Amino acid sequence: MTTLTPKMAGNGVTRLEEDRQYAKLPTSENKPYLQPKADVAIKSPSVRTGVSKSGRSITINARQVVMSGLIIADEWLHEFLWYYKAEVCFDMPLDPTGVPKPFLSTTQGNNPNRRHSLTPFPKGMRKGWLRRPDLIIVKNKAMRWPGRATTDHDGVAHGDNLHRLVEIKFPGDSLGREQAISYQQIAGGRDRFTLLHVIPPREKQRQTEPVKQPSPMFAPRADGIPRGENRRVPVYGPQSLPDPAFYEAWLDEAKQLVHSLAEDGKAIARDLRQAVGQLSAKVQAELKQHAPWLFTAGHWLQDKASETWHFVNEQGQRIASWTSAQLRAAWEEIQRCTDLTLETLRQIDWTQVLLDIGKGLLAVAAVVAGVVVVFVLGGWLVAALTALVEIGAAAWAAVAAMLGGGALAAAS
C-alpha cells in the first residue's frame, strides 16, 4: 500500500479511534490512508437537507457521503483493483452461521474478477436481507472479490479476500445491535471487524450522544478556508492526477437547500433551476459543454418522426438534442458504470455533483428510492443521466419503451 502522512487541520488533527470492543485496523498503513479523507468529511455538515426534483425535502448525511465518495473515486481510478472498497452490498444467508455473499456487478459480463455491484438495489436482492457496510479492506488488491471464501451468485468459487470490515462512525452516530451482529457475520468474527470513530480537531474524546437538531448555519471551518470555496481532496490514482481533485462548494456553504441537478417540469418551465449555480466554475463549464439545458428554462419535446428529443427554451429555441440511439448508447454506458436498472432510474429523486476528481470524471451523489449512492461518470454521461431523469419525469412510458423496458412502459 502507499504510505501517507496525516496532515494537520487548523488547530488540530482529525483522529481515528478504534473501538476497543473490536479489532484494530489490519495494517499500519490503513489510518494514514483513511485519516485525510475523514478530515475532509468531518468538516462537512453532519446532515444536509436537499430538495428533490419533485420539490420534496430530503436529508443527506453529508459526512458519510463525502467519506464514501472519496474512497469510491480511488476505486474508479484504480479500476477497482484497490485495497479499499466502499459500501459493498452483501446478501445475508438465512443460516446465521452461513457466509454472506457480496453482490457482483451484473453489467460486467461473467468475469469472475469483476467488481462488486455499485447499486444498493442489486439484482437478486431480498428485502430485509441486504447489508451495506461502510468499508471493506481486502487482502489482495489484484482480486476484486471483497468477501470471504464462498461461491458468488453464479456459483463461482472465490477465496477469502476480506481482510477487515470497517464501520466508520462520525460524532453523534453509534453502532446498532443488529448492525454489529450482521457485520461480524460478514467479516467472519469480531476479530475481523473494526469500529472506527472519527474524532474532530480540538475534541479530546468522541461524542456519545446523538445529534439533536441540524442547524442551517455552520461555524467557520477548522482549516481556516472560508466556506463556499472549493477544497482539494485526497484522491489517489495509480499515477499523479494532472489536475487536483476538489469537492463542490454546496457541501459546506451555510445553506440548507441543495437542489437536484435534474429538475421536474415545473422548475424547468418557471426558470427555477438553482442546482448548477451551487457548483464550481470548472464543473459549470463542463456541464455547459455537455448539458446546456441545465442553465435555462424550457421543456423537452419528442420528435417521433426523427426519434429525437429536443430541449426547447422559453423563446422556442432548441438548446440541445438527443436522438433515441444516442440515449440508448449512453444508457448502456451508464448501466456499465453504475449498475442502475430502468426501475432504479425511475426512482432517482435527487442528483448533484459531489466531487471533481479530474481526468474528465465527476463523482455524482444520487438519492435512489431514499438511499444515497455515489457514482463516477464522465461529463457527457452526467448530461445523459440528467436528460433521462428529466424526460422520464414528464414521459416515463416513452423513456422506458425507448430503453427497452416494455413491461415497465406498459405498467406506467
C-alpha positions in Angstrom: 0.0 0.0 0.0 1.0 3.6 -0.5 2.2 5.2 2.8 0.6 8.5 3.5 1.2 11.0 6.3 -1.8 12.6 8.2 -1.8 16.4 7.8 -2.7 19.0 10.4 -6.1 20.6 10.0 -6.3 24.1 11.5 -6.0 24.0 15.3 -5.7 20.2 15.5 -5.8 16.9 13.6 -8.8 14.7 12.9 -8.2 11.5 14.7 -9.4 7.9 14.0 -10.0 5.9 17.1 -10.6 2.1 17.0 -13.3 0.9 19.4 -11.6 -1.5 21.9 -14.5 -3.9 21.8 -13.5 -4.9 18.3 -10.4 -5.5 16.2 -7.8 -2.9 15.2 -7.2 -2.0 11.6 -5.2 -4.7 9.9 -2.1 -2.7 8.9 -0.2 0.4 9.9 -1.0 2.0 6.5 -4.8 2.0 6.9 -5.1 5.0 9.2 -2.8 7.2 7.1 -4.9 6.4 4.1 -8.3 7.0 5.8 -7.4 10.0 8.0 -7.1 12.6 5.3 -10.5 11.5 3.9 -12.1 11.6 7.3 -10.5 15.1 7.8 -12.3 16.4 4.7 -15.6 14.6 5.6 -15.7 15.9 9.2 -15.7 19.5 8.0 -19.0 18.9 6.1 -22.3 19.3 7.9 -23.4 16.2 9.8 -26.7 16.4 7.8 -27.8 18.3 4.8 -31.4 19.0 3.7 -31.9 18.8 0.0 -34.7 19.5 -2.4 -35.7 16.7 -4.8 -36.7 17.1 -8.5 -40.3 16.9 -7.3 -39.8 19.6 -4.7 -39.7 17.2 -1.7 -37.3 17.8 1.1 -34.7 15.0 1.7 -32.0 14.6 4.3 -28.4 13.6 3.4 -25.7 12.5 5.8 -23.0 14.7 4.1 -20.1 13.4 6.1 -20.7 9.8 5.2 -21.4 10.6 1.6 -18.1 12.5 1.3 -16.1 9.8 3.1 -17.6 7.1 0.8 -17.2 9.3 -2.3 -13.5 9.8 -1.8 -12.9 6.1 -1.5 -15.1 5.3 -4.5 -13.1 7.8 -6.5 -9.9 5.9 -5.7 -11.6 2.7 -6.7 -12.5 4.1 -10.1 -9.1 5.5 -10.7 -7.6 2.1 -9.9 -10.2 0.2 -12.0 -11.4 -1.3 -8.7 -8.1 -3.1 -8.2 -7.7 -1.4 -4.9 -7.4 -2.4 -1.2 -10.4 -0.2 -0.1 -14.0 -0.8 -1.2 -16.8 1.5 0.0 -20.4 0.4 0.6 -20.2 -3.1 -0.8 -23.7 -4.8 -0.7 -23.9 -8.3 0.9 -26.6 -10.9 0.6 -27.2 -12.3 4.1 -27.9 -16.0 4.3 -30.9 -17.4 6.2 -28.5 -19.5 8.2 -26.9 -17.2 10.9 -23.7 -19.3 10.6 -23.6 -19.0 6.8 -21.2 -16.9 4.7 -22.7 -13.7 3.3 -22.1 -13.2 -0.4 -21.1 -9.8 -1.9 -23.2 -8.8 -4.9 -21.1 -8.6 -8.0 -21.9 -6.3 -11.0 -24.4 -7.8 -13.5 -23.2 -5.4 -16.2 -19.6 -6.6 -16.4 -20.2 -10.0 -18.1 -19.3 -13.2 -16.3 -15.7 -12.3 -15.5 -15.1 -13.9 -12.1 -12.8 -10.9 -11.2 -15.4 -8.3 -12.0 -16.1 -5.5 -9.4 -18.8 -5.5 -6.8 -22.2 -4.0 -7.6 -22.4 -0.3 -7.2 -26.2 -0.1 -6.6 -27.9 -0.6 -3.2 -30.6 -2.5 -5.2 -28.6 -5.3 -6.9 -30.3 -7.9 -9.0 -31.5 -10.8 -6.8 -31.6 -8.9 -3.6 -34.2 -9.9 -1.0 -35.9 -7.2 1.0 -34.5 -7.1 4.5 -31.6 -9.3 3.8 -29.1 -6.9 2.3 -26.4 -5.2 4.3 -24.1 -2.4 3.1 -21.2 -1.7 5.5 -19.1 1.4 5.1 -15.8 -0.2 4.1 -14.2 -3.4 3.2 -10.4 -3.7 3.2 -9.2 -6.6 1.1 -6.0 -8.7 1.4 -5.1 -8.7 -2.3 -6.0 -5.7 -4.4 -5.4 -7.7 -7.7 -8.6 -9.6 -6.7 -11.8 -7.5 -6.9 -13.7 -10.0 -4.8 -14.5 -8.3 -1.5 -15.8 -11.3 0.5 -14.8 -14.4 2.4 -14.3 -17.8 0.9 -17.6 -18.8 -0.7 -19.3 -19.0 -4.1 -20.8 -16.0 -5.8 -24.4 -15.8 -7.0 -23.3 -17.6 -10.3 -21.8 -20.5 -8.3 -18.2 -19.5 -9.0 -15.9 -20.2 -6.0 -13.7 -17.4 -4.6 -11.0 -17.4 -1.9 -11.1 -15.4 1.3 -10.1 -11.8 0.3 -11.7 -9.9 3.2 -9.1 -8.5 5.5 -11.3 -6.3 7.6 -14.9 -4.9 7.6 -14.8 -1.3 8.9 -17.7 0.7 10.1 -17.0 4.4 10.3 -18.9 6.5 12.8 -18.9 10.3 12.9 -19.9 12.3 16.0 -23.4 11.5 17.2 -23.7 8.2 15.4 -23.5 4.8 17.0 -23.4 1.1 16.1 -26.8 -0.6 16.4 -27.1 -4.2 17.8 -28.3 -5.6 14.5 -25.6 -3.9 12.6 -22.9 -5.3 14.9 -24.3 -8.9 14.5 -24.6 -8.7 10.7 -21.2 -7.0 10.2 -19.4 -9.6 12.3 -21.1 -12.3 10.3 -19.9 -10.7 7.1 -16.4 -10.2 8.4 -16.1 -13.7 9.9 -15.9 -12.8 13.5 -15.2 -10.0 16.0 -11.5 -10.2 15.3 -12.1 -9.2 11.6 -14.5 -6.3 12.4 -13.3 -2.7 13.2 -15.5 0.0 14.6 -13.7 3.3 13.7 -14.7 6.6 15.4 -13.9 9.9 13.8 -12.8 12.5 16.4 -12.9 16.1 15.1 -9.9 18.5 15.7 -9.8 20.0 19.2 -12.0 17.3 20.7 -10.3 15.2 23.3 -12.8 12.3 23.2 -15.6 11.1 20.9 -19.2 12.2 21.2 -21.6 9.5 22.5 -24.8 11.5 22.4 -26.8 11.7 19.2 -27.0 15.0 17.4 -30.4 16.6 18.4 -31.1 19.0 15.5 -29.2 20.1 12.5 -28.7 23.9 12.1 -28.9 25.8 8.8 -25.8 27.8 9.8 -22.4 26.4 10.3 -19.3 27.7 12.1 -16.1 28.6 10.2 -14.2 25.6 9.1 -11.4 24.4 11.2 -8.9 24.6 8.3 -9.4 28.4 8.0 -10.7 28.2 4.4 -13.9 30.3 4.0 -17.0 28.2 3.5 -18.1 28.0 -0.1 -14.6 27.8 -1.6 -13.6 24.6 -3.3 -11.2 22.5 -1.3 -8.7 20.0 -2.6 -9.5 16.4 -1.5 -7.3 13.3 -1.1 -8.0 11.3 -4.2 -5.2 8.9 -5.3 -4.8 7.4 -8.7 -2.1 4.9 -9.8 -0.3 7.9 -11.3 -0.4 11.5 -10.2 -3.5 13.2 -11.4 -3.0 16.0 -13.9 -5.3 18.3 -12.0 -6.1 18.4 -8.3 -9.4 16.9 -7.2 -11.9 19.2 -5.4 -15.3 18.7 -3.7 -18.1 21.1 -4.6 -18.9 24.1 -2.5 -22.5 23.2 -1.8 -21.3 20.6 0.7 -20.3 23.2 3.3 -21.9 26.5 2.4 -24.2 27.9 5.0 -27.3 26.8 3.2 -29.9 24.1 3.8 -31.5 23.8 0.4 -29.4 21.9 -2.1 -31.4 21.5 -5.4 -31.3 18.5 -7.7 -29.3 18.8 -10.9 -32.2 17.1 -12.7 -35.4 19.2 -12.1 -39.0 18.4 -12.7 -41.1 20.1 -15.3 -42.4 22.9 -13.1 -38.9 24.1 -12.1 -37.7 23.9 -15.7 -40.6 25.9 -17.1 -40.5 28.6 -14.4 -36.8 29.2 -14.6 -36.3 27.9 -11.1 -33.2 26.0 -11.9 -30.8 26.6 -9.0 -28.6 23.4 -8.9 -25.9 24.5 -11.3 -25.4 27.8 -9.5 -24.3 25.8 -6.5 -21.4 24.3 -8.4 -17.8 25.5 -9.1 -17.0 27.4 -12.3 -15.0 24.4 -13.5 -17.8 22.0 -13.2 -20.3 24.5 -14.6 -18.1 24.8 -17.7 -18.0 21.0 -18.0 -21.8 20.8 -17.8 -22.4 23.8 -20.1 -20.5 21.8 -22.8 -22.5 18.6 -22.4 -25.8 19.8 -20.8 -26.5 23.4 -21.8 -30.2 23.0 -20.9 -29.3 22.9 -17.2 -28.7 26.7 -17.4 -32.1 27.8 -18.8 -35.8 27.4 -18.5 -37.7 25.3 -21.1 -39.1 21.8 -21.7 -38.3 18.6 -23.5 -40.2 17.7 -26.7 -40.2 14.4 -28.6 -40.0 14.4 -32.4 -41.3 10.9 -33.1 -40.6 11.1 -36.8 -36.8 11.5 -36.3 -36.8 9.7 -32.9 -35.2 12.7 -31.3 -35.7 14.6 -28.0 -35.2 18.4 -28.1 -34.8 20.7 -25.2 -36.6 24.0 -26.2 -36.2 27.2 -24.2 -39.0 29.6 -23.4 -38.2 31.6 -26.5 -38.7 28.5 -28.7 -35.0 27.9 -29.4 -33.6 24.4 -29.4 -30.8 24.3 -26.8 -29.9 20.6 -27.1 -31.0 17.4 -28.9 -30.6 13.7 -28.1 -31.5 11.0 -30.6 -33.0 7.8 -29.2 -30.0 6.0 -30.5 -27.7 8.4 -28.5 -29.7 8.0 -25.4 -29.8 4.2 -25.6 -26.0 4.1 -26.1 -25.5 6.5 -23.2 -27.8 4.4 -21.0 -25.8 1.2 -21.8 -22.7 3.0 -20.7 -24.4 4.4 -17.6 -25.5 0.9 -16.6 -22.0 -0.4 -17.1 -20.7 2.4 -14.8 -23.4 2.3 -12.2 -25.4 -1.0 -12.3 -28.6 1.1 -12.5 -31.7 -0.6 -13.9 -34.7 1.0 -15.6 -36.6 0.5 -12.3 -34.0 2.4 -10.3 -33.6 5.1 -13.0 -37.2 5.9 -12.4 -36.7 6.2 -8.7 -33.8 8.7 -8.9 -35.2 11.6 -6.9 -32.2 13.9 -6.5 -28.8 14.2 -8.2 -25.8 16.6 -7.6 -22.1 16.7 -8.4 -20.1 15.8 -5.3 -16.5 15.8 -6.5 -14.5 16.8 -9.5 -11.8 14.1 -9.5 -10.1 15.2 -12.7 -9.5 13.3 -15.9 -12.9 14.4 -17.0 -14.6 12.4 -14.3 -17.2 13.6 -11.8 -18.4 11.9 -8.7 -22.2 12.3 -8.5 -24.3 11.8 -5.4 -27.8 10.5 -6.1 -30.8 9.6 -4.0 -32.3 6.4 -5.4 -35.5 5.2 -3.6 -34.4 7.1 -0.5 -30.8 5.7 -0.4 -27.8 7.9 -1.2 -25.4 6.4 -3.7 -22.2 7.8 -5.3 -21.4 7.2 -8.9 -18.4 8.2 -11.0 -19.3 9.4 -14.6 -17.8 11.4 -17.4 -19.4 14.8 -18.1 -21.4 13.5 -21.1 -22.8 10.7 -19.1 -23.8 13.0 -16.3 -25.6 15.0 -19.0 -27.3 11.9 -20.4 -28.4 10.7 -17.0 -29.8 14.2 -16.2 -31.7 14.2 -19.5 -33.1 10.7 -18.9 -34.3 11.6 -15.4 -35.9 14.9 -16.6 -37.5 13.3 -19.7 -38.7 10.4 -17.6 -40.4 12.6 -15.1 -42.5 14.0 -17.9 -42.9 11.0 -20.2 -41.8 7.8 -18.4 -43.6 5.4 -20.8 -41.8 6.8 -23.8 -38.4 6.6 -22.0 -39.0 3.0 -20.8 -40.0 1.9 -24.3 -37.0 3.7 -25.8 -34.6 2.0 -23.4 -36.1 -1.4 -23.9 -38.3 -1.7 -20.8 -41.6 -2.8 -22.5 -43.1 -4.2 -19.3 -42.2 -1.1 -17.3 -43.6 1.1 -20.0 -46.9 -0.8 -20.1 -47.2 -0.6 -16.3 -46.7 3.2 -16.2 
